[in-house]
Amino acid sequence: MKRYISLLSLFAAASLHATPSGLNNIPTADTVPHRTVAIQAFSSFGGVNQFATAGPGQHSFWLGFKTGWEFGPAHLEWGLDSPLGADMSGPLFFQTKLGCHLWEDGAFAIGVAGVAFTDVERAGDPFTYAMLTQDFHVARFHLGYGLQTNGNSLLVGVDKTWKLLDRDFNLNADLVQTRDQEAWLPSVGAKYGLTKNIVLETWANFPDQGSVSFIAKLNFVFQF
């Protein structure tokens, strides 16, 4: 799956991120709430850095935002993000998705991520996807498919949110195909609302080749 499926980071109902709303490595049918902005900073540690812009092992820092707007039953999300570093920064990436709640406890969305505004040759191809989300109350389940040059992938995930000290605490796991559908990348993660406006997120990736890697994100959320 090359580069951009690893950029498709998450948000479950309780958390917000600069990359498409989803779980760890997959998008979901969730979108940023109406007139809400999420500013996100994230990086990786341990293993091989999936977010590197200057080669394996380069632990890049990423900064971005995303926002949402409702148009009747349709929910629009869009955002921008970019890697930042002393050796190499950019390119700037655009993502957007359109979601609809067309049945009880379920939703559908289509979107695209990894659309480069700068350094297009180095950035690679965009990732286009369609996702279904259904809440069975025991847990939410997510299923979809993504299209990318030499990187098509089945996308599967599950998550559950509880209250912990009166704040949302979310546990989740997802699974994506990698290396042009030759392997799978599982991950497990958690999200916690430290305050009304700050959400902490982290997850671990377990590749079939190489070491386990960890991602940490800090999200600043506000409404206008």
C-alpha positions in Angstrom: 0.0 0.0 0.0 2.9 2.4 -0.2 2.6 5.8 1.4 -0.8 7.2 1.7 -2.8 4.6 3.4 -0.5 5.2 6.3 -1.6 8.9 6.2 -5.2 8.0 6.5 -5.5 8.5 10.1 -8.4 8.5 12.1 -11.1 9.8 14.0 -13.8 7.9 15.8 -16.8 9.8 17.2 -14.7 11.4 20.0 -11.7 12.6 18.2 -10.6 14.9 15.3 -7.5 14.9 13.0 -5.9 16.7 10.2 -5.9 13.7 7.9 -9.3 12.1 7.0 -11.5 11.3 9.9 -11.1 7.6 10.7 -9.4 5.1 13.0 -5.6 4.5 12.9 -4.6 3.8 9.3 -8.1 3.8 7.7 -10.7 6.5 7.0 -14.3 6.0 8.1 -17.7 7.4 7.2 -17.2 9.9 10.1 -16.7 13.6 9.3 -15.7 16.6 11.3 -18.8 18.1 13.0 -20.5 21.2 11.5 -18.5 24.4 11.8 -15.7 22.7 13.7 -12.0 23.0 13.1 -9.3 20.5 14.3 -5.7 21.5 14.3 -3.4 18.5 14.5 0.3 17.8 15.2 1.6 14.3 14.9 4.8 12.3 14.6 6.1 8.7 15.0 8.7 6.9 17.2 10.1 3.4 17.1 10.4 1.1 14.2 10.4 2.5 10.6 8.7 5.8 10.4 5.8 5.6 7.9 5.5 9.4 7.8 9.1 9.9 6.8 9.8 12.4 3.9 13.5 11.9 3.7 13.9 8.2 3.8 13.3 5.3 6.3 14.0 6.1 9.9 13.5 9.9 9.5 11.0 10.9 12.2 9.2 13.7 10.5 6.8 16.0 12.2 3.4 16.8 10.6 1.1 19.7 11.0 -2.4 20.2 9.5 -6.0 21.0 10.0 -9.5 19.8 8.9 -13.0 21.2 9.1 -16.6 20.2 8.5 -19.9 21.6 7.2 -23.4 20.1 7.0 -25.7 20.5 4.0 -28.9 18.7 5.0 -28.2 15.0 5.1 -24.8 15.5 3.5 -21.6 16.2 5.6 -18.6 17.7 3.9 -15.1 17.5 5.4 -11.9 18.9 3.9 -8.4 19.6 5.2 -4.7 20.3 4.6 -1.5 18.8 6.1 2.2 18.7 5.4 5.4 17.2 6.9 7.8 19.7 8.4 11.5 19.2 9.0 14.9 20.8 8.9 16.1 18.7 6.0 12.9 18.5 3.9 9.4 19.9 4.3 6.3 19.4 2.2 4.6 18.6 0.0 1.2 20.2 1.0 -1.6 17.6 0.9 -5.4 18.1 0.5 -8.1 15.7 1.6 -11.9 15.8 1.4 -14.8 13.5 1.9 -18.6 13.5 1.6 -20.6 11.5 4.1 -24.3 10.7 4.6 -26.3 9.1 7.4 -28.9 7.2 5.2 -30.0 4.6 7.7 -30.3 4.1 11.5 -26.9 3.9 13.2 -25.1 3.7 9.9 -23.3 6.0 7.4 -21.6 6.0 4.0 -18.8 8.2 2.7 -16.6 8.7 -0.4 -13.4 10.7 -0.3 -9.9 11.3 -1.6 -6.7 11.9 0.3 -3.1 12.6 -0.5 -3.8 15.2 -3.3 -0.5 17.1 -3.5 -0.4 20.8 -4.2 3.4 21.0 -4.3 6.2 18.6 -5.2 3.7 16.4 -7.0 6.3 14.1 -8.5 7.7 13.3 -5.0 4.3 13.0 -3.4 2.9 10.1 -5.4 -0.7 9.4 -6.4 -3.9 10.3 -4.5 -5.9 7.7 -2.5 -9.6 7.5 -3.3 -11.9 5.4 -1.1 -15.5 4.5 -0.1 -16.5 3.5 3.4 -19.4 2.0 5.3 -19.8 2.4 9.1 -22.4 0.6 11.2 -22.9 1.0 15.0 -24.1 -2.3 16.5 -23.9 -0.7 20.0 -21.6 -3.4 21.2 -19.0 -1.7 18.9 -18.9 0.2 15.6 -17.7 -1.7 12.5 -16.1 -0.2 9.4 -15.7 -1.7 5.9 -14.5 -0.1 2.7 -12.1 -0.1 -0.2 -9.4 2.2 -1.4 -8.0 2.9 -4.9 -4.4 4.0 -5.6 -1.9 3.2 -8.3 -0.3 -0.1 -7.2 -1.9 0.3 -3.8 -5.6 -0.8 -3.9 -6.7 -2.0 -0.4 -9.5 -3.5 1.6 -10.1 -1.4 4.7 -11.5 -3.0 7.9 -11.9 -1.6 11.4 -13.7 -1.7 14.7 -14.0 0.8 17.6 -15.8 1.4 20.9 -16.1 4.5 23.0 -16.6 4.7 26.8 -16.7 7.5 29.4 -13.5 7.7 31.5 -13.4 10.4 34.2 -16.3 12.1 32.3 -14.3 12.2 29.0 -14.5 10.1 25.9 -12.1 7.2 25.8 -12.0 5.3 22.5 -10.3 1.9 21.8 -9.9 0.8 18.2 -8.2 -1.5 15.7 -7.9 -1.6 12.0 -6.5 -3.7 9.2 -5.3 -2.7 5.7 -3.7 -4.4 2.8 -0.2 -3.4 2.0 2.5 -3.9 -0.7 -0.1 -4.0 -3.5 -2.4 -6.4 -1.7 0.4 -8.9 -0.9 0.4 -8.3 2.9 -1.6 -6.8 5.8 -0.9 -4.1 8.3 -2.8 -4.4 11.6 -2.9 -1.7 14.2 -4.4 -1.0 17.6 -4.9 2.5 19.2 -6.6 4.7 21.7 -8.0 8.3 21.8 -8.8 10.3 24.9 -10.3 13.8 25.4 -7.9 15.5 27.8 -10.1 18.5 27.8 -13.1 19.8 25.8 -10.7 21.2 23.2 -7.7 18.8 23.4 -7.7 15.2 22.2 -4.7 12.9 22.6 -4.3 9.9 20.2 -1.8 7.1 19.8 -1.5 3.8 18.1 0.9 1.0 17.3 1.5 -0.6 13.8 2.4 -4.2 13.5 3.9 -4.8 10.0 4.7 -8.3 8.8 8.2 -7.0 8.0 10.2 -4.7 10.2 9.7 -3.4 13.7 6.6 -2.1 15.4 6.1 1.6 15.1 4.1 4.1 17.2 2.2 7.3 16.2 1.3 10.1 18.6 -1.1 12.9 17.8 -2.3 16.0 19.7 -5.5 17.6 18.4 -6.8 21.1 19.2 -10.5 21.4 18.5 -12.7 24.4 18.4 -16.0 25.6 16.8 -16.9 28.8 15.0 
